[in-house]
């Protein structure tokens, strides 16, 4: 096994490898969609040897929308529910309850963006506007609200811009955010996100550039404008097999973190 891993590592210039078996969504019963992924992840340990782990992810969704359940398990571990959302939509008004309703911007690396925590929450969406109310512990006190988030998407001639904000009711801290969807430049698109944490007085940003096969990013903050540079290349081996190779380079610590993945879709 070590010799095989060494060949893969040398050939792809990486320090970790992953092999995946990913299923496309199928409908085993009327109205139910099931998709999943089985992963074998290999990485170099501090001892210099290679270690691996096996994981399983299963997604169960309603074909009509309104229910999304994401399960995961590791070798020797229990199957756990990672994320869940239940809801409904009537006449353009959508209600969703679950632990995956955060409205703050995201990107690719996300090392420098502020990310206020939101666990279980109730989200209301009307058109381009959404509001989510987070609960401290909804199993014991549904009236104990931890934070409130809101977002509004503006459609422009070149791209969609989403403005968002989070207010923590315990600390009164406010985090503001904005996300720009990819602007089409022909052969590539460029987008990104910014956040501002009022208590920390810290502005963070990330820029993302995408082509057909490469996604690259760079990020930083107001004190250190360039902290991380990363990219991932995807090669379509066949209609059901993709090979990915990527890396992140931290300019402060000078750490290079390459990754390699092989995914099988069926």
MARRO-575897 format. One record per residue (C-alpha): residue number from 1; residue in three letters; x, y, z. Coordinates in pm, whole numbers. Example, Ala and Ser with C-alpha at 12.3 -4.5 7.8 and 13.67 -1.06 7.14 Angstrom:
<atom num="1" residuo="ALA" u="1230" v="-450" w="780"/>
<atom num="2" residuo="SER" u="1367" v="-106" w="714"/>
! end
This chain:
<atom num="1" residuo="UNK" u="0" v="0" w="0"/>
<atom num="2" residuo="UNK" u="283" v="239" w="85"/>
<atom num="3" residuo="UNK" u="445" v="187" w="-254"/>
<atom num="4" residuo="UNK" u="118" v="252" w="-433"/>
<atom num="5" residuo="UNK" u="63" v="570" w="-236"/>
<atom num="6" residuo="UNK" u="418" v="683" w="-301"/>
<atom num="7" residuo="UNK" u="368" v="642" w="-676"/>
<atom num="8" residuo="UNK" u="44" v="841" w="-664"/>
<atom num="9" residuo="UNK" u="204" v="1112" w="-454"/>
<atom num="10" residuo="UNK" u="508" v="1143" w="-678"/>
<atom num="11" residuo="UNK" u="311" v="1139" w="-998"/>
<atom num="12" residuo="UNK" u="64" v="1406" w="-888"/>
<atom num="13" residuo="UNK" u="302" v="1605" w="-666"/>
<atom num="14" residuo="UNK" u="78" v="1585" w="-359"/>
<atom num="15" residuo="UNK" u="97" v="1502" w="9"/>
<atom num="16" residuo="UNK" u="-253" v="1361" w="42"/>
<atom num="17" residuo="UNK" u="-478" v="1153" w="-175"/>
<atom num="18" residuo="UNK" u="-848" v="1079" w="-176"/>
<atom num="19" residuo="UNK" u="-1055" v="824" w="-359"/>
<atom num="20" residuo="UNK" u="-1430" v="868" w="-373"/>
<atom num="21" residuo="UNK" u="-1728" v="665" w="-485"/>
<atom num="22" residuo="UNK" u="-2012" v="908" w="-533"/>
<atom num="23" residuo="UNK" u="-2365" v="817" w="-627"/>
<atom num="24" residuo="UNK" u="-2588" v="1039" w="-830"/>
<atom num="25" residuo="UNK" u="-2938" v="1110" w="-705"/>
<atom num="26" residuo="UNK" u="-3180" v="828" w="-767"/>
<atom num="27" residuo="UNK" u="-3544" v="782" w="-677"/>
<atom num="28" residuo="UNK" u="-3595" v="451" w="-495"/>
<atom num="29" residuo="UNK" u="-3948" v="556" w="-401"/>
<atom num="30" residuo="UNK" u="-4193" v="810" w="-532"/>
<atom num="31" residuo="UNK" u="-4092" v="1159" w="-421"/>
<atom num="32" residuo="UNK" u="-3764" v="1057" w="-254"/>
<atom num="33" residuo="UNK" u="-3416" v="1135" w="-391"/>
<atom num="34" residuo="UNK" u="-3109" v="964" w="-245"/>
<atom num="35" residuo="UNK" u="-2750" v="1049" w="-328"/>
<atom num="36" residuo="UNK" u="-2427" v="970" w="-153"/>
<atom num="37" residuo="UNK" u="-2050" v="942" w="-142"/>
<atom num="38" residuo="UNK" u="-1807" v="684" w="-10"/>
<atom num="39" residuo="UNK" u="-1458" v="826" w="43"/>
<atom num="40" residuo="UNK" u="-1116" v="682" w="114"/>
<atom num="41" residuo="UNK" u="-881" v="960" w="229"/>
<atom num="42" residuo="UNK" u="-504" v="921" w="259"/>
<atom num="43" residuo="UNK" u="-265" v="1171" w="416"/>
<atom num="44" residuo="UNK" u="92" v="1183" w="538"/>
<atom num="45" residuo="UNK" u="126" v="1165" w="916"/>
<atom num="46" residuo="UNK" u="378" v="1348" w="1135"/>
<atom num="47" residuo="UNK" u="578" v="1024" w="1150"/>
<atom num="48" residuo="UNK" u="620" v="1031" w="773"/>
<atom num="49" residuo="UNK" u="398" v="727" w="720"/>
<atom num="50" residuo="UNK" u="70" v="736" w="527"/>
<atom num="51" residuo="UNK" u="-261" v="692" w="704"/>
<atom num="52" residuo="UNK" u="-611" v="656" w="567"/>
<atom num="53" residuo="UNK" u="-974" v="679" w="669"/>
<atom num="54" residuo="UNK" u="-1305" v="577" w="519"/>
<atom num="55" residuo="UNK" u="-1619" v="789" w="526"/>
<atom num="56" residuo="UNK" u="-1975" v="770" w="399"/>
<atom num="57" residuo="UNK" u="-2213" v="1057" w="318"/>
<atom num="58" residuo="UNK" u="-2578" v="1003" w="233"/>
<atom num="59" residuo="UNK" u="-2822" v="1276" w="122"/>
<atom num="60" residuo="UNK" u="-3197" v="1218" w="141"/>
<atom num="61" residuo="UNK" u="-3419" v="1480" w="-19"/>
<atom num="62" residuo="UNK" u="-3782" v="1525" w="-111"/>
<atom num="63" residuo="UNK" u="-3831" v="1547" w="-488"/>
<atom num="64" residuo="UNK" u="-4092" v="1819" w="-429"/>
<atom num="65" residuo="UNK" u="-3856" v="2014" w="-201"/>
<atom num="66" residuo="UNK" u="-3901" v="2100" w="163"/>
<atom num="67" residuo="UNK" u="-3697" v="1818" w="320"/>
<atom num="68" residuo="UNK" u="-3318" v="1776" w="309"/>
<atom num="69" residuo="UNK" u="-3131" v="1532" w="533"/>
<atom num="70" residuo="UNK" u="-2752" v="1486" w="522"/>
<atom num="71" residuo="UNK" u="-2608" v="1182" w="702"/>
<atom num="72" residuo="UNK" u="-2245" v="1079" w="750"/>
<atom num="73" residuo="UNK" u="-2043" v="801" w="908"/>
<atom num="74" residuo="UNK" u="-1682" v="689" w="943"/>
<atom num="75" residuo="UNK" u="-1538" v="339" w="959"/>
<atom num="76" residuo="UNK" u="-1632" v="196" w="1298"/>
<atom num="77" residuo="UNK" u="-1851" v="494" w="1385"/>
<atom num="78" residuo="UNK" u="-2224" v="555" w="1402"/>
<atom num="79" residuo="UNK" u="-2438" v="707" w="1127"/>
<atom num="80" residuo="UNK" u="-2512" v="1066" w="1232"/>
<atom num="81" residuo="UNK" u="-2735" v="1340" w="1098"/>
<atom num="82" residuo="UNK" u="-2502" v="1628" w="1003"/>
<atom num="83" residuo="UNK" u="-2745" v="1878" w="853"/>
<atom num="84" residuo="UNK" u="-3122" v="1889" w="816"/>
<atom num="85" residuo="UNK" u="-3386" v="2126" w="686"/>
<atom num="86" residuo="UNK" u="-3763" v="2094" w="664"/>
<atom num="87" residuo="UNK" u="-3994" v="2356" w="520"/>
<atom num="88" residuo="UNK" u="-4254" v="2459" w="270"/>
<atom num="89" residuo="UNK" u="-4326" v="2728" w="12"/>
<atom num="90" residuo="UNK" u="-4665" v="2881" w="-65"/>
<atom num="91" residuo="UNK" u="-4730" v="3164" w="-313"/>
<atom num="92" residuo="UNK" u="-4368" v="3281" w="-316"/>
<atom num="93" residuo="UNK" u="-4329" v="3273" w="64"/>
<atom num="94" residuo="UNK" u="-4089" v="3006" w="194"/>
<atom num="95" residuo="UNK" u="-4042" v="2882" w="551"/>
<atom num="96" residuo="UNK" u="-3754" v="2653" w="648"/>
<atom num="97" residuo="UNK" u="-3648" v="2514" w="985"/>
<atom num="98" residuo="UNK" u="-3317" v="2337" w="1040"/>
<atom num="99" residuo="UNK" u="-2946" v="2376" w="1103"/>
<atom num="100" residuo="UNK" u="-2835" v="2474" w="752"/>
<atom num="101" residuo="UNK" u="-3004" v="2812" w="700"/>
<atom num="102" residuo="UNK" u="-2714" v="3055" w="745"/>
<atom num="103" residuo="UNK" u="-2726" v="3361" w="519"/>
<atom num="104" residuo="UNK" u="-2370" v="3497" w="544"/>
<atom num="105" residuo="UNK" u="-2146" v="3484" w="232"/>
<atom num="106" residuo="UNK" u="-1918" v="3195" w="145"/>
<atom num="107" residuo="UNK" u="-1635" v="3137" w="-102"/>
<atom num="108" residuo="UNK" u="-1371" v="2868" w="-168"/>
<atom num="109" residuo="UNK" u="-1091" v="2895" w="88"/>
<atom num="110" residuo="UNK" u="-1282" v="3105" w="344"/>
<atom num="111" residuo="UNK" u="-978" v="3143" w="570"/>
<atom num="112" residuo="UNK" u="-1027" v="3518" w="622"/>
<atom num="113" residuo="UNK" u="-1405" v="3567" w="602"/>
<atom num="114" residuo="UNK" u="-1596" v="3621" w="927"/>
<atom num="115" residuo="UNK" u="-1835" v="3330" w="982"/>
<atom num="116" residuo="UNK" u="-2090" v="3392" w="1262"/>
<atom num="117" residuo="UNK" u="-2221" v="3063" w="1397"/>
<atom num="118" residuo="UNK" u="-2586" v="2975" w="1343"/>
<atom num="119" residuo="UNK" u="-2718" v="2638" w="1459"/>
<atom num="120" residuo="UNK" u="-3089" v="2555" w="1435"/>
<atom num="121" residuo="UNK" u="-3288" v="2841" w="1290"/>
<atom num="122" residuo="UNK" u="-3617" v="2942" w="1133"/>
<atom num="123" residuo="UNK" u="-3580" v="3111" w="794"/>
<atom num="124" residuo="UNK" u="-3839" v="3318" w="611"/>
<atom num="125" residuo="UNK" u="-3785" v="3406" w="243"/>
<atom num="126" residuo="UNK" u="-3996" v="3633" w="27"/>
<atom num="127" residuo="UNK" u="-3861" v="3696" w="-321"/>
<atom num="128" residuo="UNK" u="-3501" v="3818" w="-298"/>
<atom num="129" residuo="UNK" u="-3515" v="3881" w="79"/>
<atom num="130" residuo="UNK" u="-3449" v="3629" w="357"/>
<atom num="131" residuo="UNK" u="-3440" v="3649" w="737"/>
<atom num="132" residuo="UNK" u="-3320" v="3372" w="969"/>
<atom num="133" residuo="UNK" u="-3368" v="3359" w="1347"/>
<atom num="134" residuo="UNK" u="-3118" v="3135" w="1528"/>
<atom num="135" residuo="UNK" u="-3190" v="2953" w="1854"/>
<atom num="136" residuo="UNK" u="-2946" v="2898" w="2140"/>
<atom num="137" residuo="UNK" u="-3093" v="2554" w="2218"/>
<atom num="138" residuo="UNK" u="-3431" v="2495" w="2060"/>
<atom num="139" residuo="UNK" u="-3471" v="2159" w="2235"/>
<atom num="140" residuo="UNK" u="-3493" v="2328" w="2576"/>
<atom num="141" residuo="UNK" u="-3618" v="2683" w="2507"/>
<atom num="142" residuo="UNK" u="-3760" v="2787" w="2170"/>
<atom num="143" residuo="UNK" u="-3782" v="3151" w="2289"/>
<atom num="144" residuo="UNK" u="-3406" v="3183" w="2353"/>
<atom num="145" residuo="UNK" u="-3277" v="3352" w="2035"/>
<atom num="146" residuo="UNK" u="-2901" v="3359" w="1978"/>
<atom num="147" residuo="UNK" u="-2871" v="3568" w="1662"/>
<atom num="148" residuo="UNK" u="-3058" v="3708" w="1364"/>
<atom num="149" residuo="UNK" u="-2936" v="3709" w="1003"/>
<atom num="150" residuo="UNK" u="-3074" v="3878" w="697"/>
<atom num="151" residuo="UNK" u="-2987" v="3886" w="327"/>
<atom num="152" residuo="UNK" u="-3109" v="4055" w="12"/>
<atom num="153" residuo="UNK" u="-3002" v="3976" w="-345"/>
<atom num="154" residuo="UNK" u="-2975" v="4252" w="-602"/>
<atom num="155" residuo="UNK" u="-2979" v="4155" w="-967"/>
<atom num="156" residuo="UNK" u="-2755" v="4377" w="-1179"/>
<atom num="157" residuo="UNK" u="-2670" v="4381" w="-1547"/>
<atom num="158" residuo="UNK" u="-2343" v="4192" w="-1491"/>
<atom num="159" residuo="UNK" u="-2396" v="3983" w="-1177"/>
<atom num="160" residuo="UNK" u="-2606" v="3917" w="-867"/>
<atom num="161" residuo="UNK" u="-2493" v="4090" w="-547"/>
<atom num="162" residuo="UNK" u="-2612" v="3960" w="-210"/>
<atom num="163" residuo="UNK" u="-2593" v="4190" w="94"/>
<atom num="164" residuo="UNK" u="-2616" v="4019" w="434"/>
<atom num="165" residuo="UNK" u="-2573" v="4079" w="805"/>
<atom num="166" residuo="UNK" u="-2564" v="3897" w="1137"/>
<atom num="167" residuo="UNK" u="-2646" v="4037" w="1484"/>
<atom num="168" residuo="UNK" u="-2547" v="3836" w="1789"/>
<atom num="169" residuo="UNK" u="-2807" v="3908" w="2059"/>
<atom num="170" residuo="UNK" u="-2574" v="3799" w="2338"/>
<atom num="171" residuo="UNK" u="-2281" v="4027" w="2252"/>
<atom num="172" residuo="UNK" u="-2458" v="4282" w="2027"/>
<atom num="173" residuo="UNK" u="-2180" v="4227" w="1774"/>
<atom num="174" residuo="UNK" u="-2273" v="4287" w="1411"/>
<atom num="175" residuo="UNK" u="-2105" v="4125" w="1111"/>
<atom num="176" residuo="UNK" u="-2178" v="4260" w="764"/>
<atom num="177" residuo="UNK" u="-2119" v="4073" w="441"/>
<atom num="178" residuo="UNK" u="-2150" v="4092" w="65"/>
<atom num="179" residuo="UNK" u="-2114" v="3827" w="-203"/>
<atom num="180" residuo="UNK" u="-2072" v="3887" w="-576"/>
<atom num="181" residuo="UNK" u="-2170" v="3601" w="-806"/>
<atom num="182" residuo="UNK" u="-1932" v="3520" w="-1089"/>
<atom num="183" residuo="UNK" u="-1907" v="3794" w="-1351"/>
<atom num="184" residuo="UNK" u="-1879" v="3634" w="-1695"/>
<atom num="185" residuo="UNK" u="-1554" v="3737" w="-1867"/>
<atom num="186" residuo="UNK" u="-1585" v="3492" w="-2154"/>
<atom num="187" residuo="UNK" u="-1323" v="3227" w="-2086"/>
<atom num="188" residuo="UNK" u="-1354" v="3276" w="-1709"/>
<atom num="189" residuo="UNK" u="-1572" v="3431" w="-1440"/>
<atom num="190" residuo="UNK" u="-1470" v="3632" w="-1135"/>
<atom num="191" residuo="UNK" u="-1655" v="3681" w="-808"/>
<atom num="192" residuo="UNK" u="-1593" v="3680" w="-437"/>
<atom num="193" residuo="UNK" u="-1704" v="3789" w="-94"/>
<atom num="194" residuo="UNK" u="-1625" v="4044" w="177"/>
<atom num="195" residuo="UNK" u="-1712" v="4059" w="549"/>
<atom num="196" residuo="UNK" u="-1669" v="4320" w="822"/>
<atom num="197" residuo="UNK" u="-1674" v="4230" w="1192"/>
<atom num="198" residuo="UNK" u="-1764" v="4543" w="1389"/>
<atom num="199" residuo="UNK" u="-1630" v="4429" w="1728"/>
<atom num="200" residuo="UNK" u="-1303" v="4307" w="1580"/>
<atom num="201" residuo="UNK" u="-1297" v="4603" w="1340"/>
<atom num="202" residuo="UNK" u="-1171" v="4359" w="1081"/>
<atom num="203" residuo="UNK" u="-1240" v="4355" w="708"/>
<atom num="204" residuo="UNK" u="-1183" v="4024" w="526"/>
<atom num="205" residuo="UNK" u="-1212" v="3939" w="159"/>
<atom num="206" residuo="UNK" u="-1176" v="3658" w="-93"/>
<atom num="207" residuo="UNK" u="-1163" v="3670" w="-472"/>
<atom num="208" residuo="UNK" u="-1259" v="3363" w="-676"/>
<atom num="209" residuo="UNK" u="-1183" v="3301" w="-1045"/>
<atom num="210" residuo="UNK" u="-1340" v="3007" w="-1230"/>
<atom num="211" residuo="UNK" u="-1285" v="2853" w="-1571"/>
<atom num="212" residuo="UNK" u="-1425" v="2529" w="-1711"/>
<atom num="213" residuo="UNK" u="-1170" v="2320" w="-1523"/>
<atom num="214" residuo="UNK" u="-990" v="2546" w="-1272"/>
<atom num="215" residuo="UNK" u="-1116" v="2725" w="-960"/>
<atom num="216" residuo="UNK" u="-863" v="2958" w="-799"/>
<atom num="217" residuo="UNK" u="-881" v="3204" w="-511"/>
<atom num="218" residuo="UNK" u="-685" v="3448" w="-302"/>
<atom num="219" residuo="UNK" u="-781" v="3604" w="28"/>
<atom num="220" residuo="UNK" u="-666" v="3833" w="306"/>
<atom num="221" residuo="UNK" u="-778" v="4109" w="541"/>
<atom num="222" residuo="UNK" u="-710" v="4475" w="603"/>
<atom num="223" residuo="UNK" u="-396" v="4402" w="806"/>
<atom num="224" residuo="UNK" u="-257" v="4137" w="572"/>
<atom num="225" residuo="UNK" u="-388" v="4182" w="220"/>
<atom num="226" residuo="UNK" u="-257" v="3853" w="82"/>
<atom num="227" residuo="UNK" u="-268" v="3550" w="315"/>
<atom num="228" residuo="UNK" u="-374" v="3248" w="109"/>
<atom num="229" residuo="UNK" u="-359" v="3148" w="-257"/>
<atom num="230" residuo="UNK" u="-532" v="2832" w="-372"/>
<atom num="231" residuo="UNK" u="-651" v="2649" w="-681"/>
<atom num="232" residuo="UNK" u="-815" v="2324" w="-786"/>
<atom num="233" residuo="UNK" u="-802" v="2163" w="-1128"/>
<atom num="234" residuo="UNK" u="-1065" v="1912" w="-1240"/>
<atom num="235" residuo="UNK" u="-996" v="1668" w="-1522"/>
<atom num="236" residuo="UNK" u="-1289" v="1473" w="-1665"/>
<atom num="237" residuo="UNK" u="-1146" v="1125" w="-1720"/>
<atom num="238" residuo="UNK" u="-1480" v="995" w="-1848"/>
<atom num="239" residuo="UNK" u="-1849" v="1068" w="-1817"/>
<atom num="240" residuo="UNK" u="-1849" v="921" w="-1467"/>
<atom num="241" residuo="UNK" u="-1493" v="978" w="-1341"/>
<atom num="242" residuo="UNK" u="-1328" v="1307" w="-1242"/>
<atom num="243" residuo="UNK" u="-972" v="1363" w="-1126"/>
<atom num="244" residuo="UNK" u="-905" v="1671" w="-913"/>
<atom num="245" residuo="UNK" u="-577" v="1818" w="-796"/>
<atom num="246" residuo="UNK" u="-546" v="2131" w="-585"/>
<atom num="247" residuo="UNK" u="-342" v="2317" w="-330"/>
<atom num="248" residuo="UNK" u="-351" v="2601" w="-79"/>
<atom num="249" residuo="UNK" u="-44" v="2810" w="-2"/>
<atom num="250" residuo="UNK" u="-34" v="3018" w="317"/>
<atom num="251" residuo="UNK" u="203" v="3307" w="252"/>
<atom num="252" residuo="UNK" u="251" v="3381" w="624"/>
<atom num="253" residuo="UNK" u="346" v="3031" w="740"/>
<atom num="254" residuo="UNK" u="478" v="2928" w="397"/>
<atom num="255" residuo="UNK" u="278" v="2606" w="426"/>
<atom num="256" residuo="UNK" u="182" v="2429" w="104"/>
<atom num="257" residuo="UNK" u="-115" v="2190" w="128"/>
<atom num="258" residuo="UNK" u="-169" v="1988" w="-192"/>
<atom num="259" residuo="UNK" u="-467" v="1757" w="-236"/>
<atom num="260" residuo="UNK" u="-567" v="1499" w="-494"/>
<atom num="261" residuo="UNK" u="-905" v="1334" w="-542"/>
<atom num="262" residuo="UNK" u="-1066" v="1076" w="-765"/>
<atom num="263" residuo="UNK" u="-1447" v="1064" w="-783"/>
<atom num="264" residuo="UNK" u="-1664" v="794" w="-936"/>
<atom num="265" residuo="UNK" u="-2022" v="888" w="-1020"/>
<atom num="266" residuo="UNK" u="-2284" v="623" w="-1081"/>
! end
